Amino acid sequence: MRKFALLFAPFAALALQPTLANNPPFIPAFTTDFPDPFVMRHGDEFLAYATNAQGDRANVQMARSTNLVDWTLVEEGGKLHDAMPVLPPWARGGFTWAPEVLRTKDGFVLHFTAKDRSSDLQCIGSAFSASPFGPFTSRDEKPLVCQTEIGGTIDSHAFRDEDGANYLYFKNDGNNPKFGKKTDIFVQRLSSDGMRVEGEAVSLLRNDTEWEAHVIEAPTMVRHANGYALFYSANHFGWEKHQRLSPYAIGYAVCKGPMGPCTDSPSNPILYSYNDRKAGCLSGPGHQSVFDVGGKQFIAFHGWAATKGCRRFDNRRYLYIAPLLWKDGVPQIGVSLRRTPAQ
């Protein structure tokens, strides 16, 4: 444990330093296609999970790091490791999105989004493994959650409160062009083993402001010293050729508890695209996850690959990691982690 703390300390200190001239506040920690990242600590390393890779080489791709700034894809036999190589019977391949892992007393539970064979909608499932590397398996014939009347369900996030109670957050896929409905972020109680939902789903937020446009998604519930905050992403996730920058952004809501009620912050969005000669370039930051290291919180998110002139480069989304700080209950995203300059 002490070895790990000493290894991580220089990067934590660097992350809290003020941004210097010609040192942009956000630079990617991992420049491979790694969308919708989820990061967790496991022993003396960090594991990250992401949406299926380009070319569908894996349903759930993984990366690993010992210091949060040097990442490598998890491979085996020269091929990309797949944490869930076999999908459950209800799911069809090619659309496995936004995986997150919940540690339980028996092992690890993967919550993920996949295409439901029956409804042809994106829905949420759960799978179990004794190891965080998988293979995560499920024999479920039906999805865990699938709101078929309001577009399907995506972007699951499991949260365990201090009393040990589990909750599952998700978003109805109402912005699916076939439905054209509003999108809500819901919460539902989750069983102690993380494999089943209990009770009724409760709506916490809805896309109802200009910056959110037609969609809110990617919920992340966080407990901090002053209470609870629900982070989420909003607006179109892509970076279209006609757009100067992607409109995707991150906001948050203040919540009275894991089941709400929640109120949007008037300062939203708190992280969004920009192109500045001094500050650098960031396009489409979103689909965040939050994790703890030694009593400190960090936020991971993705952003689009860009040229030096801050133009759309290709169809890759990079992993960014930054400290998540709090001041009087208000979140502040610090300077992103980066390698120590050569001495």
C-alpha positions as CSV (number, residue, x, y, z in Angstrom):
1,M,0.0,0.0,0.0
2,R,2.8,2.4,0.9
3,K,4.6,1.7,-2.4
4,F,1.4,2.6,-4.3
5,A,1.0,5.8,-2.4
6,L,4.6,6.9,-3.1
7,L,4.2,6.1,-6.8
8,F,1.0,8.1,-7.1
9,A,2.0,11.2,-5.0
10,P,3.9,13.1,-7.7
11,F,0.9,13.0,-10.0
12,A,-1.5,14.1,-7.4
13,A,0.6,17.0,-6.5
14,L,1.1,18.0,-10.1
15,A,-2.7,17.8,-10.7
16,L,-3.3,20.4,-8.0
17,Q,-0.8,23.0,-9.3
18,P,-2.2,26.0,-11.2
19,T,-2.1,25.9,-14.9
20,L,1.1,27.5,-16.3
21,A,1.5,29.4,-19.6
22,N,1.6,27.1,-22.6
23,N,0.4,24.3,-20.4
24,P,-3.3,23.6,-21.3
25,P,-5.5,22.6,-18.4
26,F,-6.7,19.5,-20.1
27,I,-4.6,17.0,-22.1
28,P,-5.5,13.4,-22.7
29,A,-4.0,10.7,-20.4
30,F,-4.6,8.0,-23.1
31,T,-4.6,8.7,-26.8
32,T,-6.4,5.6,-28.1
33,D,-10.1,5.2,-28.8
34,F,-11.6,4.8,-25.3
35,P,-15.1,6.3,-25.2
36,D,-17.4,6.4,-22.1
37,P,-14.6,5.6,-19.7
38,F,-15.0,4.1,-16.2
39,V,-12.0,3.9,-13.9
40,M,-11.6,1.9,-10.7
41,R,-8.8,1.1,-8.4
42,H,-7.8,-2.5,-7.9
43,G,-5.0,-3.3,-5.7
44,D,-1.9,-1.4,-6.8
45,E,-3.2,-0.5,-10.2
46,F,-6.1,1.2,-11.9
47,L,-8.4,-0.5,-14.3
48,A,-10.5,1.3,-17.0
49,Y,-13.4,0.0,-19.0
50,A,-14.9,1.5,-22.2
51,T,-17.5,1.2,-24.9
52,N,-16.7,-1.5,-27.5
53,A,-13.7,-0.7,-29.6
54,Q,-13.6,0.4,-33.2
55,G,-14.2,-2.6,-35.4
56,D,-16.0,-4.4,-32.6
57,R,-12.7,-6.1,-31.5
58,A,-14.1,-6.5,-28.0
59,N,-17.5,-6.1,-26.3
60,V,-15.8,-4.5,-23.3
61,Q,-12.3,-3.2,-23.8
62,M,-10.0,-2.6,-20.8
63,A,-6.9,-0.6,-20.0
64,R,-4.6,-0.6,-17.0
65,S,-2.2,1.9,-15.3
66,T,-0.2,2.2,-12.1
67,N,-0.1,6.0,-12.0
68,L,-3.2,7.2,-14.0
69,V,-1.0,8.8,-16.7
70,D,0.7,5.8,-18.3
71,W,-2.0,3.5,-19.8
72,T,-1.9,0.4,-21.9
73,L,-4.7,-1.7,-23.4
74,V,-5.2,-5.0,-21.7
75,E,-4.2,-7.7,-24.2
76,E,-3.8,-11.4,-24.3
77,G,-2.0,-13.3,-27.0
78,G,-1.5,-10.1,-29.0
79,K,-5.2,-9.5,-29.1
80,L,-7.4,-7.0,-27.3
81,H,-8.7,-8.5,-24.1
82,D,-12.5,-8.7,-23.9
83,A,-13.9,-8.5,-20.3
84,M,-17.3,-9.9,-21.6
85,P,-16.5,-12.1,-24.6
86,V,-19.9,-13.7,-24.6
87,L,-23.0,-11.5,-24.4
88,P,-26.1,-12.8,-22.6
89,P,-28.9,-14.4,-24.6
90,W,-31.0,-11.2,-24.9
91,A,-28.2,-9.1,-26.3
92,R,-26.9,-8.6,-29.9
93,G,-23.3,-7.8,-30.6
94,G,-21.8,-4.5,-31.9
95,F,-23.6,-2.1,-29.6
96,T,-22.1,-2.7,-26.1
97,W,-21.7,0.7,-24.5
98,A,-20.7,2.4,-21.2
99,P,-19.6,-0.5,-19.0
100,E,-19.2,0.1,-15.3
101,V,-18.1,-2.3,-12.6
102,L,-19.4,-2.6,-9.0
103,R,-17.4,-4.4,-6.4
104,T,-19.5,-6.7,-4.2
105,K,-18.7,-9.2,-1.4
106,D,-18.8,-12.1,-3.9
107,G,-16.9,-10.5,-6.7
108,F,-17.6,-7.9,-9.4
109,V,-20.7,-6.9,-11.3
110,L,-20.6,-5.4,-14.8
111,H,-23.5,-3.1,-15.8
112,F,-23.6,-2.3,-19.5
113,T,-25.8,-1.2,-22.4
114,A,-26.4,-3.6,-25.3
115,K,-28.9,-4.1,-28.2
116,D,-31.9,-6.1,-27.1
117,R,-32.8,-8.7,-29.7
118,S,-36.5,-8.6,-28.9
119,S,-37.2,-4.9,-29.0
120,D,-34.2,-3.8,-31.1
121,L,-33.6,-1.1,-28.5
122,Q,-30.6,-0.3,-26.4
123,C,-31.2,-1.8,-22.9
124,I,-29.2,-2.4,-19.7
125,G,-27.9,-5.7,-18.5
126,S,-25.7,-7.1,-15.6
127,A,-23.1,-9.8,-15.6
128,F,-20.9,-11.3,-12.9
129,S,-17.2,-12.3,-12.5
130,A,-15.0,-13.3,-9.7
131,S,-12.2,-11.1,-11.3
132,P,-12.4,-7.5,-12.4
133,F,-10.8,-8.7,-15.7
134,G,-13.7,-11.1,-16.3
135,P,-14.9,-13.0,-18.1
136,F,-18.2,-11.4,-17.0
137,T,-21.0,-13.8,-17.7
138,S,-24.8,-13.7,-17.7
139,R,-27.5,-16.2,-18.7
140,D,-30.3,-13.7,-18.5
141,E,-33.0,-14.0,-21.1
142,K,-34.2,-10.4,-20.6
143,P,-32.4,-7.1,-19.9
144,L,-32.1,-5.8,-16.3
145,V,-33.8,-2.5,-17.3
146,C,-35.5,-1.7,-20.7
147,Q,-38.0,1.2,-20.9
148,T,-39.4,0.1,-24.2
149,E,-42.2,2.7,-24.2
150,I,-39.9,5.6,-23.9
151,G,-37.0,4.6,-26.2
152,G,-35.1,2.0,-24.3
153,T,-32.5,2.5,-21.5
154,I,-28.8,3.3,-21.6
155,D,-25.9,4.6,-19.5
156,S,-26.2,2.6,-16.2
157,H,-24.3,3.7,-13.1
158,A,-24.2,1.8,-9.8
159,F,-23.7,3.8,-6.6
160,R,-23.1,2.4,-3.1
161,D,-23.9,4.8,-0.3
162,E,-22.2,4.9,3.1
163,D,-24.9,2.7,4.7
164,G,-24.2,0.0,2.1
165,A,-27.4,0.5,0.1
166,N,-27.0,0.2,-3.7
167,Y,-28.7,2.3,-6.3
168,L,-28.7,2.1,-10.1
169,Y,-29.0,5.3,-12.3
170,F,-29.8,5.3,-16.0
171,K,-31.3,7.3,-18.8
172,N,-34.2,6.5,-21.1
173,D,-33.2,6.6,-24.7
174,G,-36.0,8.9,-25.7
175,N,-33.9,10.9,-28.1
176,N,-33.9,7.9,-30.3
177,P,-35.2,9.3,-33.6
178,K,-38.0,6.6,-33.6
179,F,-39.4,8.1,-30.4
180,G,-38.5,11.8,-30.2
181,K,-39.3,12.0,-26.5
182,K,-37.7,13.9,-23.6
183,T,-34.9,12.2,-21.8
184,D,-34.9,11.6,-18.0
185,I,-32.3,10.4,-15.6
186,F,-33.8,7.7,-13.3
187,V,-32.8,6.0,-10.1
188,Q,-33.9,2.6,-8.9
189,R,-32.8,0.6,-5.8
190,L,-30.3,-2.1,-6.6
191,S,-30.0,-5.5,-4.8
192,S,-27.0,-6.1,-2.5
193,D,-25.5,-8.5,-5.1
194,G,-25.8,-5.8,-7.8
195,M,-27.7,-8.1,-10.1
196,R,-31.3,-7.0,-9.7
197,V,-33.3,-3.8,-9.4
198,E,-35.9,-3.4,-6.7
199,G,-38.9,-1.1,-6.3
200,E,-39.9,1.5,-8.8
201,A,-37.7,3.8,-10.9
202,V,-37.8,7.5,-9.9
203,S,-37.1,10.4,-12.3
204,L,-34.5,12.8,-11.0
205,L,-33.8,15.1,-13.9
206,R,-35.1,15.9,-17.4
207,N,-33.5,17.8,-20.4
208,D,-35.2,21.2,-19.9
209,T,-32.5,23.9,-20.5
210,E,-31.0,25.3,-23.7
211,W,-27.5,23.9,-23.1
212,E,-28.9,20.4,-22.6
213,A,-30.7,20.5,-26.0
214,H,-32.4,17.2,-26.8
215,V,-30.7,14.9,-24.3
216,I,-29.2,14.4,-20.9
217,E,-27.3,11.1,-20.1
218,A,-24.4,9.4,-18.4
219,P,-25.4,9.9,-14.7
220,T,-22.8,9.7,-12.0
221,M,-23.9,10.0,-8.3
222,V,-21.2,11.4,-6.0
223,R,-21.2,11.8,-2.2
224,H,-19.0,14.6,-0.9
225,A,-18.5,16.5,2.4
226,N,-21.6,18.7,1.8
227,G,-24.0,16.0,0.5
228,Y,-24.8,14.5,-2.9
229,A,-24.2,15.6,-6.4
230,L,-25.4,14.0,-9.6
231,F,-23.1,14.6,-12.6
232,Y,-24.4,14.1,-16.1
233,S,-23.6,14.9,-19.7
234,A,-25.8,16.6,-22.2
235,N,-26.3,17.7,-25.8
236,H,-25.2,15.9,-29.0
237,F,-22.2,13.7,-28.1
238,G,-20.7,13.8,-31.6
239,W,-18.4,16.3,-33.4
240,E,-20.0,16.7,-36.8
241,K,-18.0,18.0,-39.8
242,H,-20.1,21.2,-40.0
243,Q,-19.5,21.9,-36.3
244,R,-16.6,24.1,-35.1
245,L,-16.6,22.2,-31.8
246,S,-18.7,19.4,-30.3
247,P,-21.7,20.7,-28.1
248,Y,-21.3,17.9,-25.6
249,A,-20.7,19.1,-22.0
250,I,-20.9,18.1,-18.4
251,G,-23.2,19.5,-15.7
252,Y,-24.4,18.5,-12.3
253,A,-27.4,18.7,-9.9
254,V,-27.5,19.0,-6.2
255,C,-29.4,16.1,-4.6
256,K,-30.8,15.7,-1.1
257,G,-30.1,11.9,-1.2
258,P,-29.4,9.0,-3.5
259,M,-33.1,9.0,-4.5
260,G,-33.3,12.7,-4.9
261,P,-34.9,15.2,-5.2
262,C,-32.2,16.8,-7.4
263,T,-31.9,20.4,-8.6
264,D,-29.8,21.5,-11.6
265,S,-27.0,23.8,-10.8
266,P,-27.5,27.3,-12.3
267,S,-23.8,27.3,-13.2
268,N,-24.1,24.5,-15.7
269,P,-22.4,23.4,-17.8
270,I,-19.2,23.1,-15.7
271,L,-17.0,21.6,-18.4
272,Y,-17.5,22.2,-22.1
273,S,-15.7,22.6,-25.5
274,Y,-13.3,25.4,-26.1
275,N,-10.6,26.5,-28.4
276,D,-8.2,29.0,-27.0
277,R,-4.6,29.9,-28.0
278,K,-3.4,29.8,-24.4
279,A,-5.8,27.3,-22.8
280,G,-5.6,24.8,-25.8
281,C,-8.4,22.7,-27.2
282,L,-11.1,20.5,-25.8
283,S,-14.0,19.2,-27.8
284,G,-16.9,17.2,-26.5
285,P,-15.9,16.4,-22.9
286,G,-18.4,14.0,-21.4
287,H,-19.5,10.7,-20.1
288,Q,-17.7,11.1,-16.8
289,S,-17.0,8.7,-14.0
290,V,-15.7,9.6,-10.5
291,F,-13.4,7.5,-8.3
292,D,-11.5,7.9,-5.0
293,V,-7.8,7.6,-4.4
294,G,-6.5,8.1,-0.8
295,G,-9.4,10.2,0.3
296,K,-9.3,12.4,-2.9
297,Q,-11.7,12.3,-5.8
298,F,-10.9,12.2,-9.5
299,I,-13.0,12.5,-12.6
300,A,-12.5,10.6,-15.8
301,F,-14.1,11.6,-19.1
302,H,-13.6,11.4,-22.8
303,G,-13.0,14.1,-25.4
304,W,-12.7,14.0,-29.2
305,A,-9.3,13.7,-30.9
306,A,-8.4,17.0,-32.5
307,T,-5.8,18.5,-34.9
308,K,-3.3,21.1,-33.7
309,G,-5.8,23.7,-35.1
310,C,-8.6,22.2,-33.0
311,R,-10.5,20.7,-35.9
312,R,-12.1,17.3,-35.9
313,F,-9.3,14.7,-36.5
314,D,-10.9,11.3,-36.6
315,N,-13.5,9.2,-34.9
316,R,-11.6,8.6,-31.7
317,R,-12.4,9.7,-28.2
318,Y,-9.5,10.0,-25.7
319,L,-9.4,9.4,-22.0
320,Y,-8.9,12.5,-19.7
321,I,-8.4,12.3,-15.9
322,A,-8.4,15.3,-13.5
323,P,-8.9,15.9,-9.8
324,L,-12.4,16.7,-8.6
325,L,-12.3,19.4,-6.0
326,W,-15.1,20.9,-3.9
327,K,-15.5,24.4,-2.5
328,D,-18.6,25.1,-0.4
329,G,-20.3,22.1,-2.0
330,V,-19.5,23.3,-5.6
331,P,-17.5,21.0,-7.8
332,Q,-14.3,22.2,-9.5
333,I,-12.4,20.2,-12.0
334,G,-8.6,20.7,-11.6
335,V,-5.8,20.6,-14.0
336,S,-5.7,17.2,-15.7
337,L,-3.1,14.6,-14.8
338,R,0.0,14.4,-17.0
339,R,3.5,13.1,-17.1
340,T,6.1,14.9,-15.1
341,P,8.3,17.0,-17.4
342,A,11.7,15.5,-18.0
343,Q,14.4,16.9,-15.7
